[in-house]
């Protein structure tokens, strides 16, 4: 890993998001963040650490008059291995709690439990939502496609622990890899667990995955290693397409909507994002003279 001083930390393009790290050590074979469009100038596993992230965040929140949700994890998991030592995510959570903003965190890692005290504290003061990615119910398959992070069963345990503390959760059920985990049994098993542990909603944009220059090559190399012959099937089915929709898509969507509708889970991405960005009314009061 290497350290940089960032010029800013909050992205204000539609939401207040921050990425404390760039790159990732989880090794997920399908990771879109590897794409060339993100203009990495260093190897993806050489984690770029925004060492001044806490100071930048504090300056940004100090100047905001209107409370809002702060998100992290959209491009780089805030709980990858280096967080154990650096604790930059924890320091940022301490600042969010101090200024009584809300937070939502996207992760695949059970390292988030190290900060359960702060997440609970933020949820008591404002609002905290934990977002967890679940792609396969098969832990043997999970070790192949997401090799350097805790397995699905452990992530479900994390969701249960959050539920027990009254911290709401959202699940990202994506991507579903054609000919690998795009089965009715897999989707049904994940959704049944979502129902059991009481998640608020499930985000799924497509029953499939997307591939761009950069992550496509990495993905196909992983297929050659773990699923010999599958790359040629992909090329025959999809060519160089960006969107690779599962041939089982119609059946999978049917199961998805049946389970979500029956149990009252948010199933439209727009509904999930609306929930993620909402703060309790008492935290949204702002004078007409206040400026962000």
C-alpha positions as CSV (number, residue, x, y, z in Angstrom):
1,X,0.0,0.0,0.0
2,X,1.0,3.6,-0.4
3,X,-0.1,6.9,1.2
4,X,-1.4,10.1,-0.4
5,X,-2.9,13.4,0.7
6,X,-6.2,13.8,-1.0
7,X,-7.6,17.2,-2.0
8,X,-11.1,16.3,-0.9
9,X,-13.1,13.4,0.6
10,X,-16.8,13.9,0.0
11,X,-18.4,13.4,-3.4
12,X,-21.4,15.7,-3.6
13,X,-22.7,14.3,-7.0
14,X,-26.2,13.4,-5.8
15,X,-25.1,12.0,-2.4
16,X,-22.4,12.5,0.1
17,X,-20.0,9.6,-0.4
18,X,-16.4,9.0,0.5
19,X,-13.8,6.5,-0.4
20,X,-11.0,6.3,2.1
21,X,-9.0,3.8,0.1
22,X,-8.5,3.0,-3.6
23,X,-8.0,-0.5,-4.7
24,X,-8.8,-3.6,-2.8
25,X,-7.3,-6.7,-1.3
26,X,-10.4,-8.9,-1.3
27,X,-9.7,-10.4,-4.7
28,X,-13.3,-10.7,-6.0
29,X,-13.0,-12.0,-9.5
30,X,-15.7,-9.8,-10.9
31,X,-14.8,-6.5,-9.4
32,X,-15.9,-3.5,-11.6
33,X,-13.5,-1.2,-9.7
34,X,-10.6,-2.7,-11.7
35,X,-12.0,-1.1,-14.9
36,X,-9.7,1.1,-16.9
37,X,-12.3,3.9,-16.8
38,X,-11.3,4.6,-13.1
39,X,-7.8,5.4,-14.3
40,X,-5.7,3.6,-11.7
41,X,-2.1,4.5,-12.1
42,X,-0.9,1.7,-9.7
43,X,-1.7,-2.0,-9.3
44,X,-5.1,-2.6,-7.9
45,X,-3.8,-4.6,-4.9
46,X,-1.4,-1.7,-4.1
47,X,-3.9,0.1,-1.9
48,X,-3.9,3.8,-2.1
49,X,-4.5,5.2,1.4
50,X,-6.0,8.7,1.7
51,X,-4.1,9.3,5.0
52,X,-5.7,12.7,5.5
53,X,-9.3,11.4,5.1
54,X,-10.3,12.1,8.7
55,X,-9.1,15.7,8.7
56,X,-10.8,16.3,5.3
57,X,-14.0,14.8,6.6
58,X,-14.0,16.8,9.8
59,X,-13.5,20.0,7.9
60,X,-16.4,19.2,5.5
61,X,-18.8,18.2,8.3
62,X,-17.9,21.2,10.4
63,X,-19.0,23.5,7.6
64,X,-22.3,21.7,6.9
65,X,-25.4,23.2,8.5
66,X,-27.8,20.5,7.3
67,X,-27.4,17.0,8.6
68,X,-27.3,14.2,6.0
69,X,-26.2,10.6,5.4
70,X,-22.6,10.0,4.7
71,X,-21.9,6.9,2.6
72,X,-18.7,4.9,2.2
73,X,-17.8,1.7,0.3
74,X,-19.1,2.3,-3.1
75,X,-15.8,1.9,-4.9
76,X,-13.5,0.4,-2.3
77,X,-14.4,-1.7,0.8
78,X,-13.7,0.4,3.9
79,X,-13.0,-2.8,5.9
80,X,-10.3,-4.5,3.8
81,X,-7.2,-5.9,5.5
82,X,-5.3,-2.7,5.9
83,X,-8.1,-1.2,8.0
84,X,-7.0,-3.5,10.9
85,X,-3.8,-1.5,11.3
86,X,-4.7,1.9,9.9
87,X,-8.2,2.4,11.5
88,X,-9.0,5.3,9.1
89,X,-12.6,4.1,8.7
90,X,-13.0,4.0,12.5
91,X,-11.6,7.5,12.8
92,X,-14.1,8.8,10.2
93,X,-16.9,7.1,12.0
94,X,-15.8,8.8,15.2
95,X,-16.1,12.2,13.4
96,X,-19.5,11.4,11.9
97,X,-20.7,10.5,15.4
98,X,-19.3,13.6,17.0
99,X,-21.0,15.8,14.5
100,X,-24.2,13.7,14.6
101,X,-24.5,12.9,10.9
102,X,-25.9,9.6,9.7
103,X,-23.8,7.0,7.9
104,X,-24.3,4.0,5.6
105,X,-21.5,1.5,4.9
106,X,-21.1,-1.0,2.1
107,X,-18.9,-4.0,2.9
108,X,-18.3,-7.7,2.5
109,X,-16.2,-7.9,5.6
110,X,-17.0,-8.9,9.2
111,X,-14.3,-6.5,10.3
112,X,-17.2,-4.0,10.5
113,X,-18.0,-5.6,13.8
114,X,-14.9,-4.0,15.3
115,X,-16.8,-0.7,15.0
116,X,-20.1,-1.9,16.2
117,X,-19.9,0.5,19.2
118,X,-19.6,3.5,16.9
119,X,-22.3,2.2,14.4
120,X,-24.6,1.8,17.4
121,X,-23.8,5.2,18.7
122,X,-24.4,6.9,15.3
123,X,-27.7,5.0,15.0
124,X,-28.8,6.3,18.3
125,X,-27.9,9.9,17.5
126,X,-29.0,9.9,13.8
127,X,-29.2,6.9,11.6
128,X,-26.8,4.1,10.5
129,X,-27.5,1.6,7.7
130,X,-25.1,-1.3,7.0
131,X,-25.1,-2.6,3.4
132,X,-23.7,-6.1,2.9
133,X,-23.0,-7.8,-0.5
134,X,-24.3,-11.4,-0.8
135,X,-23.7,-13.2,-4.2
136,X,-23.7,-16.9,-3.5
137,X,-25.1,-19.0,-0.7
138,X,-22.5,-21.7,-1.5
139,X,-19.5,-21.0,0.7
140,X,-17.2,-23.3,-1.4
141,X,-18.1,-21.1,-4.4
142,X,-17.7,-18.0,-2.3
143,X,-14.1,-18.9,-1.6
144,X,-13.5,-19.0,-5.3
145,X,-15.2,-15.8,-6.5
146,X,-14.5,-13.8,-3.3
147,X,-11.3,-15.4,-2.1
148,X,-9.9,-13.0,0.5
149,X,-13.0,-12.0,2.5
150,X,-15.3,-13.7,5.0
151,X,-17.8,-16.2,3.5
152,X,-21.5,-15.7,3.0
153,X,-22.6,-17.4,6.2
154,X,-20.4,-15.1,8.2
155,X,-21.8,-12.0,6.4
156,X,-25.3,-13.3,7.3
157,X,-24.2,-13.5,10.9
158,X,-23.1,-9.9,10.7
159,X,-26.6,-8.9,9.4
160,X,-28.1,-10.8,12.4
161,X,-25.9,-8.9,14.8
162,X,-26.8,-5.6,13.3
163,X,-30.5,-6.5,13.5
164,X,-30.1,-7.4,17.2
165,X,-28.7,-3.9,17.8
166,X,-31.5,-2.2,15.9
167,X,-29.2,-1.2,13.1
168,X,-31.0,-1.5,9.7
169,X,-29.5,-3.4,6.8
170,X,-29.7,-3.5,3.0
171,X,-28.3,-6.4,0.9
172,X,-26.7,-6.0,-2.5
173,X,-27.5,-9.3,-4.4
174,X,-25.1,-8.6,-7.2
175,X,-23.5,-9.8,-9.4
176,X,-25.0,-13.1,-10.5
177,X,-22.5,-14.7,-12.8
178,X,-23.9,-16.4,-15.8
179,X,-23.5,-20.2,-15.7
180,X,-22.0,-20.0,-12.1
181,X,-24.3,-18.6,-9.4
182,X,-27.3,-17.6,-11.5
183,X,-29.6,-20.3,-10.2
184,X,-33.1,-20.2,-8.7
185,X,-31.8,-22.2,-5.7
186,X,-29.1,-19.6,-5.0
187,X,-31.3,-16.6,-5.4
188,X,-34.0,-18.2,-3.2
189,X,-31.6,-19.2,-0.5
190,X,-30.1,-15.7,-0.3
191,X,-33.5,-14.0,-0.2
192,X,-34.8,-16.4,2.4
193,X,-31.9,-15.4,4.6
194,X,-32.6,-11.8,4.0
195,X,-36.1,-12.3,5.2
196,X,-35.1,-14.3,8.2
197,X,-32.6,-11.7,9.4
198,X,-34.9,-8.8,8.7
199,X,-33.1,-6.7,6.1
200,X,-35.0,-3.6,4.8
201,X,-34.4,-4.2,1.2
202,X,-32.4,-6.0,-1.5
203,X,-30.6,-4.1,-4.4
204,X,-30.3,-6.0,-7.7
205,X,-30.0,-4.1,-10.9
206,X,-29.7,-7.1,-13.2
207,X,-29.7,-10.8,-13.1
208,X,-26.1,-10.9,-14.5
209,X,-23.0,-8.8,-14.4
210,X,-21.2,-6.1,-16.2
211,X,-17.7,-6.3,-17.7
212,X,-15.5,-3.4,-18.9
213,X,-12.0,-3.1,-20.2
214,X,-9.7,-4.0,-17.3
215,X,-12.1,-6.1,-15.2
216,X,-13.1,-8.3,-18.2
217,X,-9.5,-9.5,-18.6
218,X,-9.1,-10.3,-14.9
219,X,-12.5,-12.1,-14.8
220,X,-11.7,-14.3,-17.8
221,X,-8.3,-15.2,-16.3
222,X,-10.1,-16.3,-13.2
223,X,-12.6,-18.3,-15.2
224,X,-9.7,-20.0,-17.0
225,X,-8.2,-21.0,-13.7
226,X,-11.3,-22.1,-11.8
227,X,-13.8,-22.9,-14.5
228,X,-11.9,-24.3,-17.5
229,X,-13.8,-23.9,-20.8
230,X,-16.2,-21.3,-19.4
231,X,-14.5,-18.3,-21.0
232,X,-15.2,-19.6,-24.5
233,X,-18.9,-20.1,-23.5
234,X,-19.0,-16.4,-22.4
235,X,-17.4,-15.2,-25.6
236,X,-19.9,-17.2,-27.7
237,X,-22.9,-16.0,-25.6
238,X,-21.9,-12.3,-25.0
239,X,-18.9,-11.4,-27.2
240,X,-17.5,-8.1,-25.7
241,X,-20.8,-6.9,-24.4
242,X,-20.9,-4.6,-21.3
243,X,-24.1,-6.2,-19.9
244,X,-24.1,-10.0,-19.5
245,X,-27.6,-10.9,-18.5
246,X,-28.2,-14.5,-17.2
247,X,-30.1,-16.7,-19.6
248,X,-32.2,-17.5,-16.5
249,X,-33.0,-13.9,-15.9
250,X,-36.8,-14.1,-16.3
251,X,-37.1,-17.0,-13.8
252,X,-34.8,-15.3,-11.4
253,X,-36.7,-12.0,-11.4
254,X,-39.9,-13.9,-10.8
255,X,-38.5,-15.5,-7.6
256,X,-36.9,-12.2,-6.6
257,X,-40.2,-10.2,-6.8
258,X,-42.3,-12.9,-5.2
259,X,-40.2,-13.2,-2.1
260,X,-39.6,-9.4,-1.7
261,X,-43.2,-8.6,-2.3
262,X,-44.5,-11.3,0.0
263,X,-42.3,-10.1,2.9
264,X,-42.4,-6.4,2.3
265,X,-38.7,-5.9,1.4
266,X,-37.7,-2.9,-0.7
267,X,-36.9,-4.4,-4.1
268,X,-36.6,-1.4,-6.4
269,X,-33.1,0.3,-6.2
270,X,-34.8,3.7,-6.1
271,X,-36.8,2.7,-3.0
272,X,-33.6,1.4,-1.3
273,X,-31.6,4.5,-2.1
274,X,-34.4,6.7,-0.9
275,X,-34.3,4.9,2.4
276,X,-30.5,5.0,2.6
277,X,-30.5,8.8,2.1
278,X,-33.3,9.7,4.5
279,X,-32.6,11.0,8.0
280,X,-35.2,11.2,10.8
281,X,-37.0,14.6,10.4
282,X,-35.5,16.1,13.5
283,X,-32.0,16.0,11.9
284,X,-33.1,17.7,8.7
285,X,-34.1,21.1,10.2
286,X,-32.4,23.9,8.4
287,X,-32.9,27.7,8.5
288,X,-33.6,29.4,5.2
289,X,-30.4,31.3,5.8
290,X,-28.3,28.2,6.2
291,X,-26.0,27.2,3.3
292,X,-24.2,23.9,2.9
